[in-house]
Amino acid sequence: MRRGKAAALAAVAGAALLAVSACSAGTGVPGAVGEDGGGAATAADTVFRVAFNQPENHPQFIALEAMGERLRERTGGAYDIEVYPNETLGAQRETIELVQSGTLEMAYVGGPLLENFNPDFVVFNLPFTFDSQDHQRQVTNDPAIVSELYSSLDDQNIRVLGAFHGGVRSVYNADRPITTPADLAGMKIRVIESDTNIEMMRLMGGSGTPMGQGEVYTAIQSGVIEGGENNELIYANLKHAEVAPYYSYTRHLMFPDYLIINPAVLEGLSPEHRAIFEEELGVAIEEEAELWKREVAVATQAAKDAGAQFNEVDAAAFAEALRPLIDSKLTTDVTREIHAQVRAAAAAG
């Protein structure tokens, strides 16, 4: 981690809220992070903290840290970004609340969590919505498609800045390979906290169990749950192969991870600095996408080295099982219009 952030993380771990509130965006207090020691001479005037629930080698962490370096340079040291990994500042639902309260500037959050604030966000969280990683990135960052949806939470002190690729999710468990929905019968599988994901897992044959990502390893190890559903990077990085070695390529879901901000922070930027911020965010989204493409193969091999077994499934059986979920969730004009635009983009591409 750059600029002595390891020490800062240790402090935050002991007193997260105090550490976060010590330098909220817009204070203009020089040296708010790293004021003591070697970092004092180079500390930015304002440091935007970002909560993240994955490790430092994750593409989203790397891309936003690099964005911070560029932002710092282009604003003459006025702004910087620090990403706090591994749920240091809490699980995703908790960090959304910190952003809402103004205690924390930004957070990465899984797409399904925003359904709890506006059900229309379900449109990007449904199975088989996107044809590819590139298709997902383009449509979820196209202002013509998403601008109204992403600003719809402003009155709840949440603004979606952009959508990052979060991988293609498949099921893994501690007991056996999965090939059909019937194989998941009786299994408790960790899902992100949303009614849609719970229903999705029910249709897939299992029982969806919401919990924070940081709890999954020990929950599988202790038998509280049998497995989870996630992409290869998270599966490998969090060492879930050690306790759930059967990874089955259901490829049932590809939802975005959002970078959210308190709108007041965004509005506090000058027009010049906001333009720089938005330009560099666009670069970060593209960089993260390229990192994903390279890292999936590395993560898959690491999981195999840890004992994981990967297998293909009856994809048609899972698609058929999940079709009712898609039909049941596109219930508003907003979701139907966005879904149509997304599918039209796929056909045109």
C-alpha positions in Angstrom: 0.0 0.0 0.0 1.3 3.5 -0.9 2.3 6.4 1.3 2.4 4.4 4.6 -1.2 3.4 4.4 -0.6 0.2 6.4 -0.2 2.2 9.5 -3.4 4.2 8.7 -5.3 1.0 8.2 -4.2 -0.3 11.6 -5.6 2.8 13.2 -8.8 2.7 11.3 -9.3 -1.0 12.3 -9.3 0.1 15.9 -11.6 3.1 15.5 -13.1 3.2 12.1 -15.6 6.0 12.5 -13.2 8.3 14.2 -10.6 7.7 11.6 -13.0 8.3 8.8 -14.5 11.5 10.2 -11.0 12.9 10.9 -10.7 14.3 7.3 -14.0 14.4 5.5 -14.0 15.7 2.0 -14.2 19.5 1.6 -12.5 20.3 4.9 -9.5 21.6 3.0 -7.3 20.6 5.9 -3.7 20.0 4.5 -2.1 16.8 5.5 -5.3 15.2 6.8 -3.9 11.7 6.0 -0.3 10.9 6.9 0.3 14.2 8.7 2.9 12.8 11.0 6.2 11.3 9.7 7.4 11.1 6.1 4.0 11.6 4.5 3.4 15.2 5.9 5.3 17.0 3.1 3.3 15.3 0.3 -0.2 14.8 1.8 -3.0 16.1 -0.4 -5.3 18.9 0.9 -8.3 16.6 0.7 -8.2 12.8 0.7 -11.3 10.9 -0.5 -11.5 7.6 1.4 -13.1 4.6 -0.4 -14.4 1.6 1.5 -13.7 -1.7 -0.3 -14.5 -5.3 0.8 -11.7 -7.1 -1.2 -7.9 -7.4 -1.0 -5.3 -5.0 -2.3 -4.6 -7.2 -5.4 -8.1 -6.9 -6.7 -8.4 -5.0 -10.0 -10.9 -2.5 -8.5 -8.4 -1.6 -5.7 -5.5 -1.2 -8.1 -7.5 0.9 -10.6 -8.8 3.4 -8.0 -5.4 3.7 -6.3 -3.9 4.6 -9.6 -6.7 7.1 -10.2 -5.8 8.7 -6.9 -2.2 9.2 -8.1 -3.4 10.8 -11.3 -6.0 13.0 -9.5 -3.3 14.2 -7.1 -1.0 15.1 -10.0 -3.6 16.8 -12.1 -5.1 18.9 -9.3 -1.7 20.0 -8.0 -2.1 18.1 -4.8 -5.6 19.4 -4.0 -7.2 15.9 -4.1 -6.2 12.3 -3.6 -7.9 8.9 -3.1 -7.2 6.2 -0.5 -8.8 2.8 -0.8 -9.4 0.9 2.4 -9.6 -2.9 1.6 -10.7 -6.0 3.3 -13.8 -4.5 4.9 -11.6 -2.3 7.1 -14.4 0.2 7.3 -17.2 -2.4 7.6 -19.3 -4.6 5.3 -20.8 -3.0 2.2 -24.2 -2.2 3.7 -22.5 -0.5 6.6 -20.3 1.6 4.3 -23.3 2.7 2.3 -24.7 4.2 5.5 -21.3 5.9 6.2 -21.5 7.5 2.8 -25.1 8.6 3.4 -24.2 10.2 6.7 -21.2 12.1 5.1 -18.8 10.3 7.4 -17.2 8.6 4.4 -16.8 10.0 0.9 -17.0 6.9 -1.3 -17.5 3.1 -1.3 -17.5 0.2 -3.7 -20.8 -1.7 -3.4 -22.3 -4.7 -5.2 -25.1 -3.9 -7.5 -27.9 -5.8 -5.7 -27.4 -3.7 -2.5 -28.8 -0.6 -4.3 -32.1 -2.4 -4.9 -32.8 -1.7 -1.2 -32.8 2.0 -2.0 -34.4 2.0 -5.4 -35.9 -1.3 -6.7 -35.3 -0.2 -10.3 -31.6 -1.1 -9.9 -32.7 -4.7 -10.2 -32.4 -4.3 -14.0 -28.7 -4.8 -13.9 -28.7 -7.5 -11.4 -30.7 -10.1 -13.3 -29.3 -13.3 -14.8 -28.1 -13.3 -18.4 -28.6 -9.5 -18.8 -25.1 -9.0 -20.3 -23.5 -10.9 -23.1 -19.9 -10.1 -22.2 -17.7 -8.0 -19.9 -17.3 -5.4 -22.6 -21.1 -5.2 -23.2 -21.7 -4.7 -19.5 -19.1 -1.9 -19.1 -20.4 0.0 -22.1 -24.1 0.0 -21.2 -23.7 0.5 -17.5 -21.6 3.6 -18.1 -23.6 5.1 -21.0 -25.2 8.3 -19.8 -28.1 7.9 -22.2 -29.0 4.7 -20.4 -28.1 5.2 -16.8 -28.0 8.9 -15.9 -31.5 9.1 -14.4 -31.1 5.8 -12.6 -27.7 6.7 -11.1 -28.9 10.1 -9.8 -32.2 8.7 -8.5 -30.7 8.2 -5.0 -29.6 11.8 -4.5 -32.3 12.4 -2.0 -30.9 9.5 0.0 -27.4 11.0 -0.1 -26.1 8.4 -2.6 -24.9 9.0 -6.2 -23.6 6.3 -8.4 -20.4 7.6 -10.1 -19.8 4.6 -12.3 -20.0 0.9 -12.8 -17.0 -1.5 -12.6 -16.9 -5.1 -13.8 -17.4 -7.4 -10.9 -16.7 -10.7 -12.6 -19.0 -13.5 -13.8 -20.5 -15.4 -10.8 -20.7 -19.1 -10.4 -21.5 -21.4 -7.5 -19.0 -23.2 -5.3 -19.4 -25.4 -2.3 -17.8 -27.8 0.2 -19.6 -31.0 -0.7 -19.7 -31.9 -4.4 -19.7 -30.7 -8.0 -22.9 -29.1 -9.2 -24.2 -29.8 -12.7 -28.0 -29.2 -12.4 -30.3 -27.2 -10.1 -31.3 -30.4 -8.4 -27.7 -30.7 -7.1 -28.1 -27.6 -5.0 -31.1 -29.0 -3.1 -30.6 -28.5 0.7 -27.5 -26.3 0.3 -27.2 -23.0 2.0 -25.3 -20.7 -0.4 -24.1 -17.2 0.6 -25.6 -14.4 -1.5 -25.5 -10.6 -1.4 -28.2 -9.1 0.7 -31.1 -8.5 -1.7 -34.5 -10.1 -2.2 -33.6 -10.7 -5.9 -30.5 -12.7 -5.0 -32.3 -14.8 -2.4 -35.0 -15.6 -5.0 -32.4 -16.3 -7.6 -30.7 -18.9 -5.4 -34.1 -20.5 -4.6 -34.8 -20.9 -8.3 -31.3 -22.4 -8.8 -32.2 -25.1 -6.3 -30.4 -23.8 -3.2 -31.2 -21.6 -0.2 -29.8 -18.1 -0.4 -28.1 -16.9 2.8 -27.1 -13.2 3.0 -24.0 -12.3 4.9 -20.9 -10.0 4.6 -18.1 -11.3 2.4 -15.7 -11.3 5.3 -17.8 -14.0 7.1 -18.0 -16.5 4.3 -14.8 -18.4 4.9 -15.5 -19.2 8.5 -19.2 -19.8 7.8 -18.3 -22.5 5.3 -15.6 -23.9 7.5 -18.0 -24.3 10.5 -20.8 -25.7 8.4 -23.1 -22.7 8.8 -23.4 -22.6 5.1 -22.3 -25.0 2.4 -20.9 -22.5 -0.1 -21.1 -19.2 -2.0 -21.5 -17.8 -5.5 -18.9 -15.4 -6.9 -16.2 -14.9 -9.5 -12.9 -16.6 -9.8 -10.9 -13.7 -8.4 -12.8 -13.4 -5.2 -12.9 -17.2 -4.8 -9.1 -17.3 -5.1 -8.2 -14.1 -3.3 -10.3 -15.0 -0.2 -9.0 -18.6 -0.2 -12.4 -20.1 -0.4 -11.0 -23.0 -2.3 -9.6 -24.2 1.0 -13.0 -24.8 2.5 -15.2 -25.1 -0.7 -13.2 -26.8 -3.4 -16.0 -27.5 -5.9 -16.4 -24.6 -8.3 -19.1 -25.1 -10.8 -19.4 -22.8 -13.8 -23.1 -21.8 -13.6 -22.1 -18.4 -14.9 -25.5 -17.3 -13.8 -24.9 -13.6 -13.1 -22.7 -10.7 -14.1 -23.8 -7.6 -12.1 -21.8 -4.4 -11.8 -20.0 -3.1 -8.7 -20.8 0.5 -8.2 -18.6 3.3 -7.0 -20.9 5.5 -4.9 -20.3 9.0 -3.4 -22.2 11.4 -1.2 -23.6 13.9 -3.7 -22.5 16.8 -1.4 -18.9 15.7 -2.0 -19.3 15.8 -5.7 -21.0 19.2 -5.7 -18.2 20.5 -3.5 -15.7 20.2 -6.4 -15.0 23.1 -8.6 -16.1 22.7 -12.2 -12.5 22.2 -13.2 -11.7 19.6 -10.6 -15.0 17.8 -11.2 -14.1 17.5 -14.9 -10.7 16.1 -14.0 -12.3 13.7 -11.5 -14.8 12.4 -14.0 -12.2 12.0 -16.8 -9.9 10.0 -14.5 -12.8 7.9 -13.3 -13.5 6.9 -16.9 -9.8 5.9 -17.2 -10.0 3.8 -14.0 -13.1 1.9 -15.3 -11.2 1.0 -18.5 -8.1 0.0 -16.6 -10.0 -2.2 -14.2 -11.6 -4.0 -17.1 -8.2 -4.9 -18.6 -6.9 -6.0 -15.2 -9.9 -8.4 -14.9 -9.2 -10.0 -18.2 -5.6 -10.8 -17.2 -6.2 -11.8 -13.6 -9.0 -14.4 -14.1 -6.6 -16.9 -15.5 -4.1 -16.2 -12.7 -6.8 -16.6 -10.0 -8.1 -19.8 -11.5 -4.7 -21.4 -11.4 -4.2 -20.2 -7.9 -7.4 -21.8 -6.8 -6.5 -25.1 -8.6 -3.2 -25.0 -6.8 -5.1 -24.7 -3.5 -7.2 -27.8 -4.4 -10.1 -26.4 -6.3 -11.9 -28.5 -8.9 -13.7 -26.6 -11.7 -16.5 -28.2 -13.7 -19.0 -27.2 -16.4 -22.8 -27.5 -15.8 -26.0 -27.9 -17.7 -26.2 -24.3 -18.6 -29.6 -24.6 -20.3 -31.1 -26.1 -17.2 -30.0 -23.1 -15.1 -31.2 -20.6 -17.7 -34.6 -22.3 -17.8 -34.8 -22.3 -14.0 -34.0 -18.6 -13.8 -36.2 -17.3 -16.6 -39.2 -16.6 -14.3 -37.0 -14.3 -12.1 -36.2 -12.1 -15.1 -39.9 -11.9 -16.1 -41.1 -11.2 -12.6 -38.6 -8.3 -11.9 -39.1 -6.2 -15.1 -42.3 -4.7 -13.7 -41.8 -1.0 -14.3 -41.5 1.2 -17.3 -38.0 2.2 -16.2 -36.7 -1.3 -15.9 -38.3 -2.5 -19.1 -36.9 0.5 -21.0 -33.4 0.1 -19.6 -33.4 -3.7 -20.2 -34.6 -3.1 -23.8 -31.7 -0.6 -24.3 -29.2 -3.1 -22.9 -30.3 -5.9 -25.1 -30.5 -3.6 -28.2 -26.9 -2.6 -27.5 -25.9 -6.3 -27.5 -27.7 -7.0 -30.8 -26.0 -3.9 -32.4 -22.6 -4.9 -31.1 
